[in-house]
Amino acid sequence: MPLLGKDQILTAEDLPYRDVEVPEWGGTVRVRTMSGGERDAFEASLYVREGEEMIYKREHFRAKLLARCIVDDKGARLFSDKEIETLSGKSSKALNRLFDAAQEINAISREEQETIKKK
């Protein structure tokens, strides 16, 4: 493989997506790979400071991930961080289907989740 330069790295199309049928919502939803910054923000969102401690909070876990992965046809997020709680109120069946796709496309395994929790 060739050695890449900065321009080649920065212009590479490296955020693939998957379209997932969601019959509960009557259509298809696009799930995209997160950028490095989005991944960092997702992992950071799982912790809350309580006094001197950082506590792992799994609340709205699926919606936190999906808010960063559900995009429009141009790759822009459909849901802001402020809409995470609203998104988590949708059908668990639909959210699980999308969550499974987001986990796979972002390489977030059960083991990875445990590693995030331990950090």
Protein Blocks (a to p, Z undefined) as FASTA:
>chain_A
ZZddfklmmmpccbdcdddddfknopacddddddfklmmmmmmmmpccehjbccddfehk
lmmmmmmmmccfkopafbdfklmmmmmmmcfklmmmmmmmmmmmnopafklmmmmmmZZ
